[in-house]
């Protein structure tokens, strides 16, 4: 990317967010594509359930021990970049790497200690040993991934979103290549049990993290000397190290608490959901199908719209932090609007596509012994994908704006609401109760946080509401088009995989084409991207 284009990305929160999301999209798309051969290698709803559940536990522990620190690093780097204090930037980098080393080690040890107990809660009988081994192998990654996050957070604060995006994609590509090659060799060349493929799959996370560290270290060797050179020529006083450490902790701790509360869904769906399903009366076979859909397939599919949250959060923090440092409230409001508008316009139709193409996803991508039951689970999960996209964005806007106490209070209430109603709702309606509990608790969180942002910063969300309404109309028409095309045969049912993939692709292109056309005539993309798009250009 040229210097001119790079500069434009750094100045625009929309471009920064889309670049950051682009890298994550490539990473998640790779994760979705590898599911086709990986599901064929495992050929087990139970193993897929253990794989997905283990990753949800890993994600929660990783987020608890590291989530606050990359955000704190990014915020501090953005703040002292604006102040042209390069010596402070060098100190921040040292502090962040040391902090990630300590927290990564602590997180790894905790997951190792908890692996046996968690395995007994999740897996039945003889499979407890398999589940415990999966958790122990995956725990190794918690040592390496935080170090990688420290580097990413540093250059995120420098608005180097191209590297942030490339790093995500590179790590995932390496992981997929290692996972598929070793799993295939183990099962089809060496003739080993399929559980070895499961162990190699979770080991791939650690291997990819090490590869990612090497890649970003090369980037750092190229970029960091610029900061060192600026620091050598700096004549102004720098921020003292002890004060930077206090700032770092004061920023990281609230984010850490937010992570403990905000990522609790991983624990709900990996530990509490199986308990609720047993109480409802599902058989172990049915539970394997449901948990595989929730914790493996559902996680893969909802990750597509949900990448907008980390993608735009990565852009949001340095932009709003810079605007606050410059005391430019108008720019702060503009950044908030741009972030919410773009996420709604892109996130809602992408999340709803999970509902529209649930059955096709199983015919084309994933293994299950019960397509009908698994598809029904996924049709509910699209709501979790949408709420899991919007809620983190609004939460991080609150955090970046300095409304941390309110965020922690509301996240606690949100968590209590979900904990109180999840099992009763599962007992009442079955597995959809999990999704309903998420919608109710997250709905409370989003609405009350937006109300406080509006009140504290005099930001009106009327235009955001208009965009949401028009986007919803576009999504409703999109659904009608999709089902109409399926009715005339553009679906994957009762056809080969390649032909089915072609039919679904045509359906997808036409469906989203109609969505873009309808919203264009309602002037939604013009409002979101601040550009006057023309379907036909005059000579």
GUZA-331198 format. One line per field, with one value per residue (C-alpha): residue number from 1; residue in one letter; y, x, z negated. Coordinates in steps of 0.1 Angstrom, whole numbers, plus 5000, padded with zeros to 4 digits. Layout:
% residues N
i	[NUM; ...]
aa	[A; ...]
Y	[Y; ...]
X	[X; ...]
Z	[Z; ...]
//
This chain:
% residues 539
i	[1; 2; 3; 4; 5; 6; 7; 8; 9; 10; 11; 12; 13; 14; 15; 16; 17; 18; 19; 20; 21; 22; 23; 24; 25; 26; 27; 28; 29; 30; 31; 32; 33; 34; 35; 36; 37; 38; 39; 40; 41; 42; 43; 44; 45; 46; 47; 48; 49; 50; 51; 52; 53; 54; 55; 56; 57; 58; 59; 60; 61; 62; 63; 64; 65; 66; 67; 68; 69; 70; 71; 72; 73; 74; 75; 76; 77; 78; 79; 80; 81; 82; 83; 84; 85; 86; 87; 88; 89; 90; 91; 92; 93; 94; 95; 96; 97; 98; 99; 100; 101; 102; 103; 104; 105; 106; 107; 108; 109; 110; 111; 112; 113; 114; 115; 116; 117; 118; 119; 120; 121; 122; 123; 124; 125; 126; 127; 128; 129; 130; 131; 132; 133; 134; 135; 136; 137; 138; 139; 140; 141; 142; 143; 144; 145; 146; 147; 148; 149; 150; 151; 152; 153; 154; 155; 156; 157; 158; 159; 160; 161; 162; 163; 164; 165; 166; 167; 168; 169; 170; 171; 172; 173; 174; 175; 176; 177; 178; 179; 180; 181; 182; 183; 184; 185; 186; 187; 188; 189; 190; 191; 192; 193; 194; 195; 196; 197; 198; 199; 200; 201; 202; 203; 204; 205; 206; 207; 208; 209; 210; 211; 212; 213; 214; 215; 216; 217; 218; 219; 220; 221; 222; 223; 224; 225; 226; 227; 228; 229; 230; 231; 232; 233; 234; 235; 236; 237; 238; 239; 240; 241; 242; 243; 244; 245; 246; 247; 248; 249; 250; 251; 252; 253; 254; 255; 256; 257; 258; 259; 260; 261; 262; 263; 264; 265; 266; 267; 268; 269; 270; 271; 272; 273; 274; 275; 276; 277; 278; 279; 280; 281; 282; 283; 284; 285; 286; 287; 288; 289; 290; 291; 292; 293; 294; 295; 296; 297; 298; 299; 300; 301; 302; 303; 304; 305; 306; 307; 308; 309; 310; 311; 312; 313; 314; 315; 316; 317; 318; 319; 320; 321; 322; 323; 324; 325; 326; 327; 328; 329; 330; 331; 332; 333; 334; 335; 336; 337; 338; 339; 340; 341; 342; 343; 344; 345; 346; 347; 348; 349; 350; 351; 352; 353; 354; 355; 356; 357; 358; 359; 360; 361; 362; 363; 364; 365; 366; 367; 368; 369; 370; 371; 372; 373; 374; 375; 376; 377; 378; 379; 380; 381; 382; 383; 384; 385; 386; 387; 388; 389; 390; 391; 392; 393; 394; 395; 396; 397; 398; 399; 400; 401; 402; 403; 404; 405; 406; 407; 408; 409; 410; 411; 412; 413; 414; 415; 416; 417; 418; 419; 420; 421; 422; 423; 424; 425; 426; 427; 428; 429; 430; 431; 432; 433; 434; 435; 436; 437; 438; 439; 440; 441; 442; 443; 444; 445; 446; 447; 448; 449; 450; 451; 452; 453; 454; 455; 456; 457; 458; 459; 460; 461; 462; 463; 464; 465; 466; 467; 468; 469; 470; 471; 472; 473; 474; 475; 476; 477; 478; 479; 480; 481; 482; 483; 484; 485; 486; 487; 488; 489; 490; 491; 492; 493; 494; 495; 496; 497; 498; 499; 500; 501; 502; 503; 504; 505; 506; 507; 508; 509; 510; 511; 512; 513; 514; 515; 516; 517; 518; 519; 520; 521; 522; 523; 524; 525; 526; 527; 528; 529; 530; 531; 532; 533; 534; 535; 536; 537; 538; 539]
aa	[X; X; X; X; X; X; X; X; X; X; X; X; X; X; X; X; X; X; X; X; X; X; X; X; X; X; X; X; X; X; X; X; X; X; X; X; X; X; X; X; X; X; X; X; X; X; X; X; X; X; X; X; X; X; X; X; X; X; X; X; X; X; X; X; X; X; X; X; X; X; X; X; X; X; X; X; X; X; X; X; X; X; X; X; X; X; X; X; X; X; X; X; X; X; X; X; X; X; X; X; X; X; X; X; X; X; X; X; X; X; X; X; X; X; X; X; X; X; X; X; X; X; X; X; X; X; X; X; X; X; X; X; X; X; X; X; X; X; X; X; X; X; X; X; X; X; X; X; X; X; X; X; X; X; X; X; X; X; X; X; X; X; X; X; X; X; X; X; X; X; X; X; X; X; X; X; X; X; X; X; X; X; X; X; X; X; X; X; X; X; X; X; X; X; X; X; X; X; X; X; X; X; X; X; X; X; X; X; X; X; X; X; X; X; X; X; X; X; X; X; X; X; X; X; X; X; X; X; X; X; X; X; X; X; X; X; X; X; X; X; X; X; X; X; X; X; X; X; X; X; X; X; X; X; X; X; X; X; X; X; X; X; X; X; X; X; X; X; X; X; X; X; X; X; X; X; X; X; X; X; X; X; X; X; X; X; X; X; X; X; X; X; X; X; X; X; X; X; X; X; X; X; X; X; X; X; X; X; X; X; X; X; X; X; X; X; X; X; X; X; X; X; X; X; X; X; X; X; X; X; X; X; X; X; X; X; X; X; X; X; X; X; X; X; X; X; X; X; X; X; X; X; X; X; X; X; X; X; X; X; X; X; X; X; X; X; X; X; X; X; X; X; X; X; X; X; X; X; X; X; X; X; X; X; X; X; X; X; X; X; X; X; X; X; X; X; X; X; X; X; X; X; X; X; X; X; X; X; X; X; X; X; X; X; X; X; X; X; X; X; X; X; X; X; X; X; X; X; X; X; X; X; X; X; X; X; X; X; X; X; X; X; X; X; X; X; X; X; X; X; X; X; X; X; X; X; X; X; X; X; X; X; X; X; X; X; X; X; X; X; X; X; X; X; X; X; X; X; X; X; X; X; X; X; X; X; X; X; X; X; X; X; X; X; X; X; X; X; X; X; X; X; X; X; X; X; X; X; X; X; X; X; X; X; X; X; X; X; X; X; X; X; X; X; X; X; X; X; X; X; X; X; X; X; X; X; X; X; X]
Y	[5000; 5034; 5061; 5082; 5054; 5045; 5081; 5081; 5049; 5063; 5095; 5077; 5056; 5040; 5030; 5020; 4999; 4982; 4975; 4960; 4940; 4929; 4912; 4895; 4886; 4868; 4850; 4840; 4830; 4807; 4793; 4786; 4771; 4746; 4733; 4713; 4690; 4691; 4680; 4651; 4641; 4642; 4627; 4631; 4654; 4647; 4656; 4687; 4697; 4692; 4712; 4741; 4740; 4739; 4770; 4789; 4781; 4790; 4823; 4833; 4826; 4844; 4874; 4876; 4876; 4897; 4917; 4948; 4952; 4955; 4982; 5000; 4997; 5011; 5040; 5050; 5047; 5069; 5094; 5098; 5097; 5128; 5144; 5135; 5118; 5090; 5082; 5074; 5051; 5031; 5028; 5017; 4990; 4976; 4977; 4961; 4931; 4925; 4926; 4902; 4878; 4877; 4875; 4849; 4826; 4830; 4822; 4791; 4778; 4785; 4766; 4737; 4735; 4737; 4713; 4682; 4698; 4714; 4681; 4663; 4690; 4688; 4653; 4620; 4589; 4578; 4610; 4630; 4622; 4634; 4666; 4672; 4666; 4690; 4718; 4711; 4713; 4745; 4760; 4763; 4790; 4813; 4818; 4829; 4847; 4876; 4885; 4887; 4909; 4933; 4939; 4943; 4967; 4988; 4992; 4995; 5026; 5039; 5034; 5008; 4990; 4973; 4954; 4947; 4932; 4913; 4898; 4884; 4868; 4855; 4838; 4821; 4809; 4793; 4777; 4762; 4749; 4732; 4719; 4703; 4689; 4672; 4660; 4644; 4628; 4614; 4598; 4589; 4583; 4570; 4554; 4568; 4574; 4606; 4619; 4626; 4649; 4667; 4672; 4684; 4708; 4726; 4725; 4745; 4776; 4776; 4769; 4797; 4822; 4815; 4821; 4853; 4865; 4860; 4878; 4909; 4909; 4914; 4943; 4957; 4956; 4978; 5003; 5006; 5023; 5053; 5058; 5053; 5079; 5104; 5097; 5105; 5138; 5146; 5178; 5179; 5162; 5127; 5110; 5093; 5055; 5051; 5075; 5055; 5023; 5039; 5050; 5016; 4999; 5024; 5018; 4980; 4971; 4985; 4966; 4935; 4937; 4943; 4912; 4891; 4902; 4908; 4875; 4854; 4839; 4816; 4801; 4801; 4782; 4758; 4749; 4761; 4752; 4715; 4716; 4732; 4707; 4678; 4693; 4698; 4661; 4659; 4626; 4626; 4621; 4651; 4671; 4664; 4676; 4708; 4716; 4710; 4734; 4760; 4758; 4747; 4756; 4785; 4800; 4797; 4813; 4841; 4850; 4865; 4894; 4896; 4904; 4939; 4944; 4938; 4953; 4986; 4986; 4984; 5016; 5032; 5034; 5053; 5076; 5086; 5086; 5111; 5132; 5133; 5143; 5171; 5180; 5179; 5168; 5172; 5147; 5123; 5124; 5119; 5088; 5073; 5078; 5064; 5033; 5025; 5033; 5011; 4982; 4982; 4985; 4957; 4936; 4931; 4915; 4894; 4881; 4874; 4854; 4828; 4823; 4822; 4797; 4775; 4743; 4751; 4755; 4719; 4705; 4722; 4728; 4709; 4673; 4663; 4632; 4653; 4682; 4692; 4696; 4712; 4737; 4747; 4755; 4777; 4796; 4807; 4815; 4844; 4865; 4859; 4868; 4902; 4910; 4898; 4923; 4954; 4950; 4950; 4980; 5000; 4988; 4998; 5032; 5037; 5026; 5049; 5078; 5073; 5060; 5029; 5028; 5027; 5000; 4978; 4983; 4975; 4945; 4931; 4936; 4921; 4890; 4887; 4889; 4861; 4839; 4843; 4835; 4812; 4778; 4787; 4796; 4764; 4744; 4762; 4761; 4741; 4753; 4785; 4797; 4803; 4827; 4844; 4850; 4866; 4889; 4901; 4907; 4923; 4944; 4959; 4966; 4983; 5005; 5018; 5024; 5044; 5064; 5074; 5082; 5105; 5122; 5126; 5138; 5154; 5129; 5122; 5088; 5097; 5092; 5059; 5048; 5058; 5038; 5008; 5010; 5013; 4985; 4963; 4969; 4960; 4928; 4918; 4922; 4903; 4874; 4873; 4872; 4844; 4821; 4829; 4818; 4787; 4778; 4778; 4755; 4778; 4758; 4729; 4704; 4670; 4680; 4674; 4696; 4715; 4721; 4730; 4755; 4771; 4774; 4789; 4813; 4826; 4829; 4848; 4872; 4880; 4882; 4907; 4925; 4932; 4943; 4968; 4981; 4986; 5003; 5024; 5038; 5045; 5064; 5042; 5037; 5074; 5083; 5057; 5063; 5100; 5095; 5100; 5067; 5066; 5035; 5051; 5077; 5105; 5112]
X	[5000; 5014; 5022; 4993; 4968; 4983; 4979; 4942; 4936; 4952; 4930; 4896; 4879; 4858; 4888; 4908; 4879; 4873; 4910; 4912; 4880; 4894; 4923; 4900; 4876; 4903; 4913; 4877; 4870; 4901; 4887; 4854; 4869; 4891; 4860; 4851; 4881; 4885; 4849; 4855; 4887; 4870; 4836; 4822; 4797; 4813; 4848; 4836; 4817; 4849; 4869; 4845; 4839; 4876; 4881; 4854; 4870; 4904; 4890; 4875; 4907; 4928; 4905; 4904; 4942; 4950; 4919; 4926; 4962; 4962; 4935; 4955; 4987; 4968; 4953; 4986; 5005; 4978; 4980; 5017; 5020; 4998; 5021; 5052; 5067; 5088; 5107; 5074; 5065; 5097; 5089; 5053; 5065; 5088; 5060; 5035; 5058; 5066; 5030; 5019; 5047; 5035; 4997; 5003; 5021; 4994; 4966; 4984; 4989; 4953; 4939; 4962; 4950; 4913; 4915; 4905; 4876; 4862; 4865; 4844; 4817; 4816; 4824; 4807; 4825; 4856; 4857; 4868; 4904; 4901; 4885; 4912; 4940; 4925; 4923; 4959; 4973; 4954; 4966; 5001; 4988; 4979; 5016; 5024; 4993; 4995; 5030; 5016; 4987; 5012; 5029; 4996; 4983; 5014; 5011; 4973; 4979; 5002; 4973; 4992; 4960; 4975; 5000; 4972; 4951; 4980; 4991; 4957; 4955; 4990; 4985; 4953; 4968; 4997; 4974; 4951; 4980; 4995; 4962; 4950; 4984; 4992; 4956; 4955; 4989; 4980; 4947; 4951; 4988; 4998; 4965; 4962; 4930; 4909; 4914; 4951; 4938; 4918; 4950; 4970; 4942; 4944; 4982; 4980; 4970; 5004; 5024; 5006; 5011; 5049; 5048; 5028; 5054; 5082; 5063; 5054; 5089; 5102; 5078; 5089; 5125; 5116; 5093; 5106; 5140; 5119; 5106; 5141; 5155; 5127; 5134; 5171; 5163; 5136; 5142; 5109; 5106; 5092; 5066; 5083; 5082; 5064; 5037; 5033; 5030; 5002; 4985; 4989; 4973; 4945; 4936; 4941; 4922; 4888; 4893; 4903; 4871; 4851; 4866; 4858; 4821; 4818; 4832; 4812; 4792; 4821; 4816; 4778; 4778; 4806; 4797; 4762; 4745; 4753; 4739; 4707; 4703; 4706; 4679; 4656; 4660; 4680; 4699; 4737; 4734; 4711; 4734; 4764; 4745; 4733; 4767; 4785; 4761; 4765; 4802; 4818; 4796; 4778; 4811; 4825; 4795; 4788; 4825; 4819; 4797; 4814; 4847; 4833; 4835; 4873; 4880; 4862; 4873; 4909; 4903; 4880; 4904; 4933; 4909; 4887; 4918; 4934; 4902; 4899; 4936; 4930; 4897; 4877; 4842; 4828; 4853; 4845; 4808; 4816; 4838; 4810; 4785; 4807; 4815; 4779; 4765; 4790; 4786; 4748; 4748; 4773; 4767; 4729; 4726; 4757; 4744; 4709; 4726; 4734; 4696; 4690; 4718; 4719; 4709; 4731; 4761; 4757; 4752; 4784; 4807; 4801; 4796; 4766; 4745; 4712; 4711; 4676; 4682; 4716; 4702; 4674; 4700; 4720; 4688; 4685; 4722; 4722; 4707; 4737; 4759; 4742; 4741; 4777; 4786; 4768; 4773; 4811; 4812; 4790; 4809; 4842; 4829; 4819; 4853; 4872; 4850; 4860; 4826; 4842; 4823; 4790; 4802; 4813; 4780; 4759; 4780; 4775; 4738; 4738; 4757; 4733; 4703; 4716; 4727; 4692; 4671; 4693; 4685; 4648; 4644; 4662; 4639; 4609; 4617; 4649; 4681; 4665; 4664; 4702; 4697; 4667; 4687; 4715; 4691; 4674; 4706; 4726; 4695; 4695; 4733; 4732; 4701; 4712; 4748; 4736; 4714; 4743; 4766; 4738; 4733; 4770; 4783; 4751; 4752; 4718; 4713; 4684; 4703; 4716; 4680; 4670; 4699; 4689; 4653; 4662; 4687; 4661; 4637; 4665; 4672; 4635; 4634; 4667; 4651; 4621; 4645; 4666; 4636; 4622; 4655; 4656; 4621; 4632; 4661; 4690; 4699; 4723; 4696; 4697; 4726; 4764; 4787; 4803; 4770; 4753; 4781; 4776; 4739; 4742; 4769; 4745; 4717; 4740; 4752; 4717; 4703; 4730; 4728; 4691; 4700; 4726; 4702; 4673; 4694; 4710; 4676; 4669; 4703; 4717; 4753; 4754; 4746; 4770; 4801; 4795; 4797; 4773; 4775; 4762; 4748; 4752; 4779; 4772; 4798]
Z	[5000; 5010; 4984; 4996; 4992; 4959; 4947; 4957; 4938; 4907; 4909; 4914; 4888; 4915; 4936; 4906; 4893; 4927; 4931; 4896; 4903; 4937; 4921; 4895; 4923; 4942; 4909; 4902; 4938; 4937; 4904; 4922; 4953; 4934; 4916; 4947; 4947; 4909; 4903; 4928; 4909; 4874; 4885; 4850; 4835; 4801; 4812; 4830; 4798; 4776; 4801; 4801; 4764; 4756; 4778; 4760; 4726; 4740; 4755; 4721; 4701; 4728; 4728; 4690; 4688; 4718; 4732; 4712; 4721; 4759; 4755; 4729; 4750; 4781; 4761; 4745; 4778; 4796; 4767; 4767; 4805; 4805; 4779; 4800; 4770; 4786; 4755; 4738; 4767; 4761; 4724; 4732; 4754; 4727; 4701; 4724; 4734; 4697; 4687; 4715; 4705; 4669; 4677; 4704; 4680; 4654; 4678; 4691; 4656; 4646; 4677; 4670; 4634; 4643; 4673; 4653; 4635; 4666; 4686; 4660; 4663; 4701; 4714; 4705; 4692; 4710; 4731; 4700; 4707; 4743; 4733; 4706; 4730; 4755; 4728; 4717; 4752; 4759; 4727; 4742; 4767; 4738; 4732; 4768; 4780; 4754; 4766; 4801; 4788; 4773; 4806; 4824; 4797; 4801; 4838; 4836; 4815; 4842; 4867; 4886; 4895; 4926; 4904; 4878; 4906; 4923; 4889; 4882; 4917; 4916; 4882; 4893; 4927; 4909; 4884; 4910; 4931; 4900; 4888; 4920; 4931; 4897; 4892; 4926; 4922; 4888; 4899; 4936; 4939; 4905; 4898; 4862; 4843; 4851; 4816; 4826; 4853; 4826; 4805; 4835; 4843; 4810; 4810; 4843; 4823; 4804; 4836; 4855; 4826; 4827; 4865; 4860; 4835; 4860; 4887; 4866; 4852; 4887; 4892; 4858; 4868; 4898; 4881; 4846; 4855; 4867; 4831; 4817; 4841; 4831; 4794; 4798; 4813; 4788; 4768; 4748; 4714; 4715; 4692; 4662; 4663; 4630; 4642; 4675; 4655; 4634; 4666; 4681; 4651; 4647; 4683; 4683; 4651; 4663; 4696; 4677; 4656; 4688; 4703; 4672; 4675; 4712; 4725; 4700; 4729; 4735; 4701; 4703; 4736; 4727; 4691; 4682; 4715; 4712; 4677; 4689; 4717; 4693; 4670; 4700; 4708; 4740; 4746; 4748; 4786; 4790; 4767; 4789; 4820; 4802; 4786; 4818; 4835; 4807; 4799; 4832; 4862; 4845; 4834; 4869; 4885; 4860; 4861; 4896; 4885; 4851; 4867; 4871; 4834; 4830; 4864; 4856; 4820; 4831; 4852; 4827; 4798; 4814; 4833; 4803; 4780; 4804; 4806; 4768; 4765; 4790; 4771; 4804; 4792; 4827; 4841; 4812; 4821; 4858; 4849; 4829; 4857; 4883; 4862; 4853; 4888; 4906; 4882; 4885; 4923; 4928; 4896; 4897; 4932; 4927; 4893; 4908; 4936; 4910; 4906; 4943; 4952; 4921; 4939; 4968; 4944; 4932; 4967; 4979; 4950; 4918; 4906; 4885; 4883; 4880; 4906; 4897; 4859; 4864; 4889; 4865; 4839; 4863; 4873; 4837; 4833; 4858; 4831; 4809; 4838; 4843; 4805; 4802; 4829; 4815; 4778; 4778; 4801; 4778; 4747; 4761; 4772; 4735; 4723; 4748; 4738; 4701; 4689; 4674; 4641; 4659; 4682; 4653; 4635; 4666; 4676; 4641; 4643; 4678; 4665; 4635; 4659; 4682; 4653; 4637; 4668; 4689; 4673; 4666; 4703; 4714; 4691; 4706; 4744; 4748; 4763; 4778; 4742; 4744; 4773; 4757; 4726; 4747; 4765; 4733; 4714; 4743; 4753; 4718; 4721; 4755; 4749; 4716; 4727; 4758; 4735; 4713; 4743; 4756; 4722; 4714; 4748; 4763; 4791; 4808; 4823; 4844; 4877; 4864; 4857; 4893; 4907; 4886; 4897; 4934; 4931; 4915; 4944; 4968; 4948; 4949; 4987; 4989; 4970; 4994; 5024; 5008; 5001; 5036; 5052; 5031; 5042; 5078; 5070; 5061; 5029; 5019; 5010; 5029; 5051; 5052; 5031; 5061; 5078; 5045; 5038; 5072; 5066; 5031; 5044; 5071; 5045; 5022; 5049; 5061; 5025; 5014; 5047; 5040; 5005; 5018; 5045; 5021; 4995; 5022; 5032; 4995; 4994; 4967; 4981; 4989; 4953; 4939; 4961; 4968; 5005; 5034; 5052; 5088; 5105; 5139; 5146; 5170; 5197]
//
